[in-house]
Amino acid sequence: MIQPNCVILSVLNAWTWGMKTGDPVRIAVQSIEPGIDHAQAEACIYGHWTPITEIWTGDHLEIRIHPRHYPDIEPYRYAGLMDWINENIKYVQKDDVAAL
């Protein structure tokens, strides 16, 4: 079974939150171990950048304010949503991207 990863989920979370609320969004990137990064969406809520994530309620998926997935590790960079998508689109097959 193929499961989504943090790159895909961070895009889903930021895009959904931004579309629903109009809040600015970005992606926080953390280095969790050498060669392995983690991405989590953030929204600027009442002037404060706040981590968000997806939660399966048992009935549906919700995007919620949520503590940082790796709270003891500071992000080393932040990317705007479209910048993040453009950086990672290369991992999708070229034919799929052309169809967009």
Secondary structure, 3 states (H helix, E strand, C coil): CCCCCHHHHHHHHHHHHHHHHCCCEEEEEEEEECCEEEEEEEEEECCEEEEEEEEECCCCEEEEECCCCCCCCCCCEEEEHHHHHHHHHHHCCHHHHHCC
